Amino acid sequence: MARITRKELKSDKFALEIGHTVTFFEHHQKELVRYGAIAVGVVLLIIGFGAYRRNQHTAREGALAQAIKIQEAPVGQSGTGGLSYPTEDAKAQASLKAFTDVQAKYPRSAEGEIAQYYLGSIQADQGKLAEGEKLFLDVSQKGDDKYASLAKLSLAQIYFAGGRDTQGEKTLRDLIASPTIFVSKEQATMVLARYLMAKKPAEARKLLEPLRTAPGAVSMAAITLIGEMPPQ
């Protein structure tokens, strides 16, 4: 297949959706953790079926697109093309099978790595953190840098949820030092600051202060987080 290029990812819905979903997690972290979901609401890596629908020229892309379509199908109502599921569990099982098939058939391809990330997200969203961690760890160690960075972001969340704060902090600091187009330095910094707010508020504030003057939404998000911190 003609792999999706870095340039294309910067300009299409794929890259844009990554930023939106990371921001969603940052703003809804308490709710997600309360319900046992570490990975990402629906999924941190929302590629967007439309981006792939424009590029379905190979079997790998088509298989991944179909798996994503299942993951995004509605529950309890009619979906696009009539695809829907009676319960979240039914959809989760169908999604697991579809992504497992893609990962098994096309290992170490871009589609296989994305499928494995989705599998980790689904497992973690179901509260199966050990299974999710194993999948994320594999992507983080063997996958393309772009997908590895997303896996590391999810791993950090699992580490913090399990009381492994040192591992979580180190993972996020590594992402800050080596950002990618999917996990920026600013995104990793804000996630780390949110985790440090309760136990190390001074350190969290130190991380956030430089972002107050950053352009666009980064500044607004940093100011919001600073406003949520306990008074000095």
Biotite code that builds the C-alpha atoms (Angstrom):
import biotite.structure as struc

atoms = struc.array([
    struc.Atom([0.000, 0.000, 0.000], chain_id="A", res_id=1, res_name="MET", atom_name="CA", element="C"),
    struc.Atom([1.000, 3.622, -0.361], chain_id="A", res_id=2, res_name="ALA", atom_name="CA", element="C"),
    struc.Atom([1.468, 4.559, 3.284], chain_id="A", res_id=3, res_name="ARG", atom_name="CA", element="C"),
    struc.Atom([-0.251, 7.700, 4.474], chain_id="A", res_id=4, res_name="ILE", atom_name="CA", element="C"),
    struc.Atom([2.497, 10.302, 4.570], chain_id="A", res_id=5, res_name="THR", atom_name="CA", element="C"),
    struc.Atom([3.454, 12.732, 7.323], chain_id="A", res_id=6, res_name="ARG", atom_name="CA", element="C"),
    struc.Atom([2.399, 15.618, 5.079], chain_id="A", res_id=7, res_name="LYS", atom_name="CA", element="C"),
    struc.Atom([-1.041, 14.127, 4.486], chain_id="A", res_id=8, res_name="GLU", atom_name="CA", element="C"),
    struc.Atom([-1.562, 13.497, 8.188], chain_id="A", res_id=9, res_name="LEU", atom_name="CA", element="C"),
    struc.Atom([-0.808, 17.122, 8.973], chain_id="A", res_id=10, res_name="LYS", atom_name="CA", element="C"),
    struc.Atom([-3.457, 18.364, 6.572], chain_id="A", res_id=11, res_name="SER", atom_name="CA", element="C"),
    struc.Atom([-6.356, 15.930, 6.800], chain_id="A", res_id=12, res_name="ASP", atom_name="CA", element="C"),
    struc.Atom([-8.980, 15.068, 9.382], chain_id="A", res_id=13, res_name="LYS", atom_name="CA", element="C"),
    struc.Atom([-6.734, 12.344, 10.843], chain_id="A", res_id=14, res_name="PHE", atom_name="CA", element="C"),
    struc.Atom([-4.303, 14.755, 12.487], chain_id="A", res_id=15, res_name="ALA", atom_name="CA", element="C"),
    struc.Atom([-7.046, 17.190, 13.497], chain_id="A", res_id=16, res_name="LEU", atom_name="CA", element="C"),
    struc.Atom([-9.080, 14.505, 15.241], chain_id="A", res_id=17, res_name="GLU", atom_name="CA", element="C"),
    struc.Atom([-6.074, 13.420, 17.303], chain_id="A", res_id=18, res_name="ILE", atom_name="CA", element="C"),
    struc.Atom([-5.794, 16.866, 18.825], chain_id="A", res_id=19, res_name="GLY", atom_name="CA", element="C"),
    struc.Atom([-9.511, 17.037, 19.550], chain_id="A", res_id=20, res_name="HIS", atom_name="CA", element="C"),
    struc.Atom([-9.618, 13.666, 21.279], chain_id="A", res_id=21, res_name="THR", atom_name="CA", element="C"),
    struc.Atom([-6.565, 14.373, 23.420], chain_id="A", res_id=22, res_name="VAL", atom_name="CA", element="C"),
    struc.Atom([-8.182, 17.645, 24.475], chain_id="A", res_id=23, res_name="THR", atom_name="CA", element="C"),
    struc.Atom([-11.397, 15.753, 25.238], chain_id="A", res_id=24, res_name="PHE", atom_name="CA", element="C"),
    struc.Atom([-9.519, 13.404, 27.542], chain_id="A", res_id=25, res_name="PHE", atom_name="CA", element="C"),
    struc.Atom([-7.808, 16.279, 29.331], chain_id="A", res_id=26, res_name="GLU", atom_name="CA", element="C"),
    struc.Atom([-11.145, 17.965, 30.013], chain_id="A", res_id=27, res_name="HIS", atom_name="CA", element="C"),
    struc.Atom([-13.012, 14.786, 30.999], chain_id="A", res_id=28, res_name="HIS", atom_name="CA", element="C"),
    struc.Atom([-10.330, 12.811, 32.794], chain_id="A", res_id=29, res_name="GLN", atom_name="CA", element="C"),
    struc.Atom([-12.174, 12.540, 36.122], chain_id="A", res_id=30, res_name="LYS", atom_name="CA", element="C"),
    struc.Atom([-15.307, 11.157, 34.504], chain_id="A", res_id=31, res_name="GLU", atom_name="CA", element="C"),
    struc.Atom([-13.369, 8.645, 32.396], chain_id="A", res_id=32, res_name="LEU", atom_name="CA", element="C"),
    struc.Atom([-11.332, 7.340, 35.316], chain_id="A", res_id=33, res_name="VAL", atom_name="CA", element="C"),
    struc.Atom([-14.442, 7.112, 37.503], chain_id="A", res_id=34, res_name="ARG", atom_name="CA", element="C"),
    struc.Atom([-16.018, 4.724, 35.037], chain_id="A", res_id=35, res_name="TYR", atom_name="CA", element="C"),
    struc.Atom([-12.848, 2.650, 34.705], chain_id="A", res_id=36, res_name="GLY", atom_name="CA", element="C"),
    struc.Atom([-11.943, 3.953, 31.247], chain_id="A", res_id=37, res_name="ALA", atom_name="CA", element="C"),
    struc.Atom([-8.295, 4.798, 30.909], chain_id="A", res_id=38, res_name="ILE", atom_name="CA", element="C"),
    struc.Atom([-7.869, 4.877, 27.227], chain_id="A", res_id=39, res_name="ALA", atom_name="CA", element="C"),
    struc.Atom([-9.947, 7.440, 25.617], chain_id="A", res_id=40, res_name="VAL", atom_name="CA", element="C"),
    struc.Atom([-13.628, 7.906, 25.891], chain_id="A", res_id=41, res_name="GLY", atom_name="CA", element="C"),
    struc.Atom([-14.539, 6.147, 22.722], chain_id="A", res_id=42, res_name="VAL", atom_name="CA", element="C"),
    struc.Atom([-10.893, 5.893, 21.567], chain_id="A", res_id=43, res_name="VAL", atom_name="CA", element="C"),
    struc.Atom([-7.969, 8.296, 21.732], chain_id="A", res_id=44, res_name="LEU", atom_name="CA", element="C"),
    struc.Atom([-7.010, 7.388, 18.224], chain_id="A", res_id=45, res_name="LEU", atom_name="CA", element="C"),
    struc.Atom([-10.134, 8.480, 16.313], chain_id="A", res_id=46, res_name="ILE", atom_name="CA", element="C"),
    struc.Atom([-8.977, 8.380, 12.748], chain_id="A", res_id=47, res_name="ILE", atom_name="CA", element="C"),
    struc.Atom([-12.294, 9.309, 11.273], chain_id="A", res_id=48, res_name="GLY", atom_name="CA", element="C"),
    struc.Atom([-13.937, 7.030, 8.765], chain_id="A", res_id=49, res_name="PHE", atom_name="CA", element="C"),
    struc.Atom([-14.148, 9.837, 6.233], chain_id="A", res_id=50, res_name="GLY", atom_name="CA", element="C"),
    struc.Atom([-10.356, 10.170, 5.986], chain_id="A", res_id=51, res_name="ALA", atom_name="CA", element="C"),
    struc.Atom([-10.035, 6.511, 5.076], chain_id="A", res_id=52, res_name="TYR", atom_name="CA", element="C"),
    struc.Atom([-13.088, 6.445, 2.842], chain_id="A", res_id=53, res_name="ARG", atom_name="CA", element="C"),
    struc.Atom([-11.185, 8.781, 0.505], chain_id="A", res_id=54, res_name="ARG", atom_name="CA", element="C"),
    struc.Atom([-8.248, 6.391, 0.325], chain_id="A", res_id=55, res_name="ASN", atom_name="CA", element="C"),
    struc.Atom([-9.596, 2.850, 0.240], chain_id="A", res_id=56, res_name="GLN", atom_name="CA", element="C"),
    struc.Atom([-7.378, 1.510, -2.508], chain_id="A", res_id=57, res_name="HIS", atom_name="CA", element="C"),
    struc.Atom([-5.933, -1.498, -0.720], chain_id="A", res_id=58, res_name="THR", atom_name="CA", element="C"),
    struc.Atom([-7.183, -4.451, 1.267], chain_id="A", res_id=59, res_name="ALA", atom_name="CA", element="C"),
    struc.Atom([-5.441, -3.207, 4.418], chain_id="A", res_id=60, res_name="ARG", atom_name="CA", element="C"),
    struc.Atom([-7.050, 0.212, 4.268], chain_id="A", res_id=61, res_name="GLU", atom_name="CA", element="C"),
    struc.Atom([-10.440, -1.309, 3.522], chain_id="A", res_id=62, res_name="GLY", atom_name="CA", element="C"),
    struc.Atom([-10.204, -3.755, 6.432], chain_id="A", res_id=63, res_name="ALA", atom_name="CA", element="C"),
    struc.Atom([-9.161, -1.025, 8.852], chain_id="A", res_id=64, res_name="LEU", atom_name="CA", element="C"),
    struc.Atom([-11.869, 1.322, 7.601], chain_id="A", res_id=65, res_name="ALA", atom_name="CA", element="C"),
    struc.Atom([-14.499, -1.366, 8.177], chain_id="A", res_id=66, res_name="GLN", atom_name="CA", element="C"),
    struc.Atom([-13.238, -1.970, 11.706], chain_id="A", res_id=67, res_name="ALA", atom_name="CA", element="C"),
    struc.Atom([-13.382, 1.759, 12.438], chain_id="A", res_id=68, res_name="ILE", atom_name="CA", element="C"),
    struc.Atom([-16.904, 1.897, 11.028], chain_id="A", res_id=69, res_name="LYS", atom_name="CA", element="C"),
    struc.Atom([-17.929, -0.817, 13.497], chain_id="A", res_id=70, res_name="ILE", atom_name="CA", element="C"),
    struc.Atom([-16.261, 1.053, 16.368], chain_id="A", res_id=71, res_name="GLN", atom_name="CA", element="C"),
    struc.Atom([-18.120, 4.246, 15.476], chain_id="A", res_id=72, res_name="GLU", atom_name="CA", element="C"),
    struc.Atom([-21.509, 2.587, 14.889], chain_id="A", res_id=73, res_name="ALA", atom_name="CA", element="C"),
    struc.Atom([-24.350, 3.747, 17.140], chain_id="A", res_id=74, res_name="PRO", atom_name="CA", element="C"),
    struc.Atom([-25.935, 1.621, 19.841], chain_id="A", res_id=75, res_name="VAL", atom_name="CA", element="C"),
    struc.Atom([-29.679, 1.097, 19.901], chain_id="A", res_id=76, res_name="GLY", atom_name="CA", element="C"),
    struc.Atom([-30.443, 3.095, 16.780], chain_id="A", res_id=77, res_name="GLN", atom_name="CA", element="C"),
    struc.Atom([-30.041, 2.854, 13.043], chain_id="A", res_id=78, res_name="SER", atom_name="CA", element="C"),
    struc.Atom([-26.593, 3.862, 11.820], chain_id="A", res_id=79, res_name="GLY", atom_name="CA", element="C"),
    struc.Atom([-25.028, 4.663, 8.476], chain_id="A", res_id=80, res_name="THR", atom_name="CA", element="C"),
    struc.Atom([-25.859, 1.887, 6.056], chain_id="A", res_id=81, res_name="GLY", atom_name="CA", element="C"),
    struc.Atom([-28.008, 0.261, 8.742], chain_id="A", res_id=82, res_name="GLY", atom_name="CA", element="C"),
    struc.Atom([-25.015, -0.669, 10.913], chain_id="A", res_id=83, res_name="LEU", atom_name="CA", element="C"),
    struc.Atom([-25.866, -0.526, 14.622], chain_id="A", res_id=84, res_name="SER", atom_name="CA", element="C"),
    struc.Atom([-25.677, -2.690, 17.736], chain_id="A", res_id=85, res_name="TYR", atom_name="CA", element="C"),
    struc.Atom([-28.229, -3.449, 20.444], chain_id="A", res_id=86, res_name="PRO", atom_name="CA", element="C"),
    struc.Atom([-25.755, -2.961, 23.314], chain_id="A", res_id=87, res_name="THR", atom_name="CA", element="C"),
    struc.Atom([-22.304, -1.501, 23.978], chain_id="A", res_id=88, res_name="GLU", atom_name="CA", element="C"),
    struc.Atom([-21.063, -4.983, 24.785], chain_id="A", res_id=89, res_name="ASP", atom_name="CA", element="C"),
    struc.Atom([-22.209, -6.311, 21.412], chain_id="A", res_id=90, res_name="ALA", atom_name="CA", element="C"),
    struc.Atom([-20.456, -3.467, 19.629], chain_id="A", res_id=91, res_name="LYS", atom_name="CA", element="C"),
    struc.Atom([-17.302, -3.965, 21.699], chain_id="A", res_id=92, res_name="ALA", atom_name="CA", element="C"),
    struc.Atom([-17.178, -7.651, 20.813], chain_id="A", res_id=93, res_name="GLN", atom_name="CA", element="C"),
    struc.Atom([-17.644, -6.916, 17.121], chain_id="A", res_id=94, res_name="ALA", atom_name="CA", element="C"),
    struc.Atom([-14.970, -4.207, 17.275], chain_id="A", res_id=95, res_name="SER", atom_name="CA", element="C"),
    struc.Atom([-12.528, -6.504, 19.036], chain_id="A", res_id=96, res_name="LEU", atom_name="CA", element="C"),
    struc.Atom([-12.976, -9.166, 16.376], chain_id="A", res_id=97, res_name="LYS", atom_name="CA", element="C"),
    struc.Atom([-12.605, -6.705, 13.504], chain_id="A", res_id=98, res_name="ALA", atom_name="CA", element="C"),
    struc.Atom([-9.469, -5.043, 14.867], chain_id="A", res_id=99, res_name="PHE", atom_name="CA", element="C"),
    struc.Atom([-7.978, -8.396, 15.904], chain_id="A", res_id=100, res_name="THR", atom_name="CA", element="C"),
    struc.Atom([-8.431, -9.651, 12.342], chain_id="A", res_id=101, res_name="ASP", atom_name="CA", element="C"),
    struc.Atom([-6.679, -6.562, 10.926], chain_id="A", res_id=102, res_name="VAL", atom_name="CA", element="C"),
    struc.Atom([-3.806, -6.784, 13.409], chain_id="A", res_id=103, res_name="GLN", atom_name="CA", element="C"),
    struc.Atom([-3.319, -10.506, 12.848], chain_id="A", res_id=104, res_name="ALA", atom_name="CA", element="C"),
    struc.Atom([-3.477, -10.292, 9.064], chain_id="A", res_id=105, res_name="LYS", atom_name="CA", element="C"),
    struc.Atom([-1.327, -7.162, 8.649], chain_id="A", res_id=106, res_name="TYR", atom_name="CA", element="C"),
    struc.Atom([1.122, -7.077, 11.592], chain_id="A", res_id=107, res_name="PRO", atom_name="CA", element="C"),
    struc.Atom([3.663, -4.259, 11.627], chain_id="A", res_id=108, res_name="ARG", atom_name="CA", element="C"),
    struc.Atom([1.921, -2.378, 8.870], chain_id="A", res_id=109, res_name="SER", atom_name="CA", element="C"),
    struc.Atom([0.504, 1.050, 9.662], chain_id="A", res_id=110, res_name="ALA", atom_name="CA", element="C"),
    struc.Atom([-2.977, -0.477, 9.678], chain_id="A", res_id=111, res_name="GLU", atom_name="CA", element="C"),
    struc.Atom([-1.875, -3.281, 11.976], chain_id="A", res_id=112, res_name="GLY", atom_name="CA", element="C"),
    struc.Atom([-0.358, -0.817, 14.440], chain_id="A", res_id=113, res_name="GLU", atom_name="CA", element="C"),
    struc.Atom([-3.491, 1.337, 14.437], chain_id="A", res_id=114, res_name="ILE", atom_name="CA", element="C"),
    struc.Atom([-5.643, -1.758, 14.941], chain_id="A", res_id=115, res_name="ALA", atom_name="CA", element="C"),
    struc.Atom([-3.514, -2.858, 17.886], chain_id="A", res_id=116, res_name="GLN", atom_name="CA", element="C"),
    struc.Atom([-3.829, 0.579, 19.450], chain_id="A", res_id=117, res_name="TYR", atom_name="CA", element="C"),
    struc.Atom([-7.592, 0.380, 19.076], chain_id="A", res_id=118, res_name="TYR", atom_name="CA", element="C"),
    struc.Atom([-7.561, -3.066, 20.702], chain_id="A", res_id=119, res_name="LEU", atom_name="CA", element="C"),
    struc.Atom([-5.682, -1.683, 23.692], chain_id="A", res_id=120, res_name="GLY", atom_name="CA", element="C"),
    struc.Atom([-8.134, 1.195, 23.960], chain_id="A", res_id=121, res_name="SER", atom_name="CA", element="C"),
    struc.Atom([-11.171, -1.078, 23.873], chain_id="A", res_id=122, res_name="ILE", atom_name="CA", element="C"),
    struc.Atom([-9.692, -3.390, 26.507], chain_id="A", res_id=123, res_name="GLN", atom_name="CA", element="C"),
    struc.Atom([-8.819, -0.477, 28.772], chain_id="A", res_id=124, res_name="ALA", atom_name="CA", element="C"),
    struc.Atom([-12.245, 1.109, 28.322], chain_id="A", res_id=125, res_name="ASP", atom_name="CA", element="C"),
    struc.Atom([-13.714, -2.191, 29.531], chain_id="A", res_id=126, res_name="GLN", atom_name="CA", element="C"),
    struc.Atom([-11.565, -2.026, 32.660], chain_id="A", res_id=127, res_name="GLY", atom_name="CA", element="C"),
    struc.Atom([-9.165, -4.726, 31.440], chain_id="A", res_id=128, res_name="LYS", atom_name="CA", element="C"),
    struc.Atom([-6.144, -2.603, 32.157], chain_id="A", res_id=129, res_name="LEU", atom_name="CA", element="C"),
    struc.Atom([-3.561, -5.386, 32.154], chain_id="A", res_id=130, res_name="ALA", atom_name="CA", element="C"),
    struc.Atom([-4.618, -6.487, 28.674], chain_id="A", res_id=131, res_name="GLU", atom_name="CA", element="C"),
    struc.Atom([-4.711, -2.902, 27.448], chain_id="A", res_id=132, res_name="GLY", atom_name="CA", element="C"),
    struc.Atom([-1.301, -2.198, 28.929], chain_id="A", res_id=133, res_name="GLU", atom_name="CA", element="C"),
    struc.Atom([0.252, -5.178, 27.144], chain_id="A", res_id=134, res_name="LYS", atom_name="CA", element="C"),
    struc.Atom([-1.105, -4.040, 23.771], chain_id="A", res_id=135, res_name="LEU", atom_name="CA", element="C"),
    struc.Atom([-0.076, -0.415, 24.283], chain_id="A", res_id=136, res_name="PHE", atom_name="CA", element="C"),
    struc.Atom([3.383, -1.461, 25.428], chain_id="A", res_id=137, res_name="LEU", atom_name="CA", element="C"),
    struc.Atom([3.930, -3.480, 22.269], chain_id="A", res_id=138, res_name="ASP", atom_name="CA", element="C"),
    struc.Atom([2.923, -0.552, 20.060], chain_id="A", res_id=139, res_name="VAL", atom_name="CA", element="C"),
    struc.Atom([5.078, 1.835, 22.103], chain_id="A", res_id=140, res_name="SER", atom_name="CA", element="C"),
    struc.Atom([8.146, -0.367, 21.684], chain_id="A", res_id=141, res_name="GLN", atom_name="CA", element="C"),
    struc.Atom([7.762, -1.611, 18.115], chain_id="A", res_id=142, res_name="LYS", atom_name="CA", element="C"),
    struc.Atom([5.428, 0.752, 16.315], chain_id="A", res_id=143, res_name="GLY", atom_name="CA", element="C"),
    struc.Atom([5.995, 3.804, 14.187], chain_id="A", res_id=144, res_name="ASP", atom_name="CA", element="C"),
    struc.Atom([6.925, 6.851, 16.283], chain_id="A", res_id=145, res_name="ASP", atom_name="CA", element="C"),
    struc.Atom([3.539, 8.490, 15.651], chain_id="A", res_id=146, res_name="LYS", atom_name="CA", element="C"),
    struc.Atom([1.509, 5.562, 16.945], chain_id="A", res_id=147, res_name="TYR", atom_name="CA", element="C"),
    struc.Atom([4.070, 4.757, 19.629], chain_id="A", res_id=148, res_name="ALA", atom_name="CA", element="C"),
    struc.Atom([3.581, 8.211, 21.118], chain_id="A", res_id=149, res_name="SER", atom_name="CA", element="C"),
    struc.Atom([-0.176, 7.664, 21.376], chain_id="A", res_id=150, res_name="LEU", atom_name="CA", element="C"),
    struc.Atom([0.399, 4.297, 23.025], chain_id="A", res_id=151, res_name="ALA", atom_name="CA", element="C"),
    struc.Atom([2.781, 5.897, 25.528], chain_id="A", res_id=152, res_name="LYS", atom_name="CA", element="C"),
    struc.Atom([0.187, 8.533, 26.387], chain_id="A", res_id=153, res_name="LEU", atom_name="CA", element="C"),
    struc.Atom([-2.335, 5.815, 27.183], chain_id="A", res_id=154, res_name="SER", atom_name="CA", element="C"),
    struc.Atom([0.289, 3.810, 29.094], chain_id="A", res_id=155, res_name="LEU", atom_name="CA", element="C"),
    struc.Atom([0.991, 6.822, 31.296], chain_id="A", res_id=156, res_name="ALA", atom_name="CA", element="C"),
    struc.Atom([-2.695, 7.031, 32.162], chain_id="A", res_id=157, res_name="GLN", atom_name="CA", element="C"),
    struc.Atom([-2.740, 3.348, 33.092], chain_id="A", res_id=158, res_name="ILE", atom_name="CA", element="C"),
    struc.Atom([0.380, 3.756, 35.218], chain_id="A", res_id=159, res_name="TYR", atom_name="CA", element="C"),
    struc.Atom([-1.125, 6.645, 37.158], chain_id="A", res_id=160, res_name="PHE", atom_name="CA", element="C"),
    struc.Atom([-4.427, 4.816, 37.618], chain_id="A", res_id=161, res_name="ALA", atom_name="CA", element="C"),
    struc.Atom([-2.522, 1.849, 39.057], chain_id="A", res_id=162, res_name="GLY", atom_name="CA", element="C"),
    struc.Atom([-0.516, 3.953, 41.497], chain_id="A", res_id=163, res_name="GLY", atom_name="CA", element="C"),
    struc.Atom([2.690, 3.699, 39.449], chain_id="A", res_id=164, res_name="ARG", atom_name="CA", element="C"),
    struc.Atom([3.236, 7.443, 39.502], chain_id="A", res_id=165, res_name="ASP", atom_name="CA", element="C"),
    struc.Atom([6.981, 7.268, 38.841], chain_id="A", res_id=166, res_name="THR", atom_name="CA", element="C"),
    struc.Atom([6.430, 5.291, 35.630], chain_id="A", res_id=167, res_name="GLN", atom_name="CA", element="C"),
    struc.Atom([3.619, 7.553, 34.546], chain_id="A", res_id=168, res_name="GLY", atom_name="CA", element="C"),
    struc.Atom([5.629, 10.708, 35.111], chain_id="A", res_id=169, res_name="GLU", atom_name="CA", element="C"),
    struc.Atom([8.680, 9.337, 33.309], chain_id="A", res_id=170, res_name="LYS", atom_name="CA", element="C"),
    struc.Atom([6.594, 8.275, 30.319], chain_id="A", res_id=171, res_name="THR", atom_name="CA", element="C"),
    struc.Atom([5.028, 11.710, 29.977], chain_id="A", res_id=172, res_name="LEU", atom_name="CA", element="C"),
    struc.Atom([8.358, 13.487, 30.385], chain_id="A", res_id=173, res_name="ARG", atom_name="CA", element="C"),
    struc.Atom([9.747, 11.307, 27.605], chain_id="A", res_id=174, res_name="ASP", atom_name="CA", element="C"),
    struc.Atom([6.864, 12.439, 25.399], chain_id="A", res_id=175, res_name="LEU", atom_name="CA", element="C"),
    struc.Atom([7.540, 16.065, 26.288], chain_id="A", res_id=176, res_name="ILE", atom_name="CA", element="C"),
    struc.Atom([11.171, 15.595, 25.263], chain_id="A", res_id=177, res_name="ALA", atom_name="CA", element="C"),
    struc.Atom([10.270, 13.781, 22.038], chain_id="A", res_id=178, res_name="SER", atom_name="CA", element="C"),
    struc.Atom([6.914, 15.066, 20.721], chain_id="A", res_id=179, res_name="PRO", atom_name="CA", element="C"),
    struc.Atom([5.233, 13.841, 17.540], chain_id="A", res_id=180, res_name="THR", atom_name="CA", element="C"),
    struc.Atom([2.526, 15.198, 15.267], chain_id="A", res_id=181, res_name="ILE", atom_name="CA", element="C"),
    struc.Atom([-0.004, 13.155, 17.261], chain_id="A", res_id=182, res_name="PHE", atom_name="CA", element="C"),
    struc.Atom([1.210, 13.976, 20.786], chain_id="A", res_id=183, res_name="VAL", atom_name="CA", element="C"),
    struc.Atom([2.635, 17.457, 21.003], chain_id="A", res_id=184, res_name="SER", atom_name="CA", element="C"),
    struc.Atom([4.925, 18.736, 23.728], chain_id="A", res_id=185, res_name="LYS", atom_name="CA", element="C"),
    struc.Atom([2.110, 20.964, 24.974], chain_id="A", res_id=186, res_name="GLU", atom_name="CA", element="C"),
    struc.Atom([-0.421, 18.106, 25.143], chain_id="A", res_id=187, res_name="GLN", atom_name="CA", element="C"),
    struc.Atom([1.942, 15.856, 27.083], chain_id="A", res_id=188, res_name="ALA", atom_name="CA", element="C"),
    struc.Atom([2.832, 18.741, 29.400], chain_id="A", res_id=189, res_name="THR", atom_name="CA", element="C"),
    struc.Atom([-0.795, 19.464, 30.233], chain_id="A", res_id=190, res_name="MET", atom_name="CA", element="C"),
    struc.Atom([-1.604, 15.797, 30.881], chain_id="A", res_id=191, res_name="VAL", atom_name="CA", element="C"),
    struc.Atom([1.391, 15.559, 33.222], chain_id="A", res_id=192, res_name="LEU", atom_name="CA", element="C"),
    struc.Atom([0.448, 18.784, 34.995], chain_id="A", res_id=193, res_name="ALA", atom_name="CA", element="C"),
    struc.Atom([-3.073, 17.513, 35.579], chain_id="A", res_id=194, res_name="ARG", atom_name="CA", element="C"),
    struc.Atom([-1.727, 14.391, 37.259], chain_id="A", res_id=195, res_name="TYR", atom_name="CA", element="C"),
    struc.Atom([0.738, 16.387, 39.364], chain_id="A", res_id=196, res_name="LEU", atom_name="CA", element="C"),
    struc.Atom([-1.795, 18.972, 40.540], chain_id="A", res_id=197, res_name="MET", atom_name="CA", element="C"),
    struc.Atom([-2.879, 17.068, 43.650], chain_id="A", res_id=198, res_name="ALA", atom_name="CA", element="C"),
    struc.Atom([0.492, 15.845, 44.931], chain_id="A", res_id=199, res_name="LYS", atom_name="CA", element="C"),
    struc.Atom([2.975, 18.298, 43.423], chain_id="A", res_id=200, res_name="LYS", atom_name="CA", element="C"),
    struc.Atom([1.079, 21.537, 42.742], chain_id="A", res_id=201, res_name="PRO", atom_name="CA", element="C"),
    struc.Atom([4.218, 23.664, 42.570], chain_id="A", res_id=202, res_name="ALA", atom_name="CA", element="C"),
    struc.Atom([5.692, 21.395, 39.889], chain_id="A", res_id=203, res_name="GLU", atom_name="CA", element="C"),
    struc.Atom([2.404, 21.386, 37.991], chain_id="A", res_id=204, res_name="ALA", atom_name="CA", element="C"),
    struc.Atom([2.281, 25.177, 38.035], chain_id="A", res_id=205, res_name="ARG", atom_name="CA", element="C"),
    struc.Atom([5.881, 25.341, 36.824], chain_id="A", res_id=206, res_name="LYS", atom_name="CA", element="C"),
    struc.Atom([4.942, 23.192, 33.836], chain_id="A", res_id=207, res_name="LEU", atom_name="CA", element="C"),
    struc.Atom([1.858, 25.220, 32.982], chain_id="A", res_id=208, res_name="LEU", atom_name="CA", element="C"),
    struc.Atom([3.122, 28.786, 33.403], chain_id="A", res_id=209, res_name="GLU", atom_name="CA", element="C"),
    struc.Atom([5.098, 28.859, 30.109], chain_id="A", res_id=210, res_name="PRO", atom_name="CA", element="C"),
    struc.Atom([1.980, 27.689, 28.267], chain_id="A", res_id=211, res_name="LEU", atom_name="CA", element="C"),
    struc.Atom([-0.091, 30.681, 29.415], chain_id="A", res_id=212, res_name="ARG", atom_name="CA", element="C"),
    struc.Atom([1.304, 32.696, 26.519], chain_id="A", res_id=213, res_name="THR", atom_name="CA", element="C"),
    struc.Atom([1.255, 29.905, 23.940], chain_id="A", res_id=214, res_name="ALA", atom_name="CA", element="C"),
    struc.Atom([-0.836, 30.530, 20.806], chain_id="A", res_id=215, res_name="PRO", atom_name="CA", element="C"),
    struc.Atom([-4.455, 29.480, 20.393], chain_id="A", res_id=216, res_name="GLY", atom_name="CA", element="C"),
    struc.Atom([-6.203, 26.822, 22.418], chain_id="A", res_id=217, res_name="ALA", atom_name="CA", element="C"),
    struc.Atom([-3.055, 25.768, 24.282], chain_id="A", res_id=218, res_name="VAL", atom_name="CA", element="C"),
    struc.Atom([-3.026, 29.032, 26.242], chain_id="A", res_id=219, res_name="SER", atom_name="CA", element="C"),
    struc.Atom([-6.719, 28.738, 27.113], chain_id="A", res_id=220, res_name="MET", atom_name="CA", element="C"),
    struc.Atom([-6.321, 25.142, 28.278], chain_id="A", res_id=221, res_name="ALA", atom_name="CA", element="C"),
    struc.Atom([-3.285, 26.001, 30.412], chain_id="A", res_id=222, res_name="ALA", atom_name="CA", element="C"),
    struc.Atom([-5.052, 28.932, 32.047], chain_id="A", res_id=223, res_name="ILE", atom_name="CA", element="C"),
    struc.Atom([-8.059, 26.705, 32.762], chain_id="A", res_id=224, res_name="THR", atom_name="CA", element="C"),
    struc.Atom([-5.864, 24.091, 34.419], chain_id="A", res_id=225, res_name="LEU", atom_name="CA", element="C"),
    struc.Atom([-4.074, 26.710, 36.501], chain_id="A", res_id=226, res_name="ILE", atom_name="CA", element="C"),
    struc.Atom([-7.477, 27.957, 37.641], chain_id="A", res_id=227, res_name="GLY", atom_name="CA", element="C"),
    struc.Atom([-8.337, 24.448, 38.861], chain_id="A", res_id=228, res_name="GLU", atom_name="CA", element="C"),
    struc.Atom([-5.227, 24.194, 41.011], chain_id="A", res_id=229, res_name="MET", atom_name="CA", element="C"),
    struc.Atom([-5.413, 24.615, 44.795], chain_id="A", res_id=230, res_name="PRO", atom_name="CA", element="C"),
    struc.Atom([-4.308, 28.054, 46.030], chain_id="A", res_id=231, res_name="PRO", atom_name="CA", element="C"),
    struc.Atom([-0.655, 28.389, 46.880], chain_id="A", res_id=232, res_name="GLN", atom_name="CA", element="C"),
])
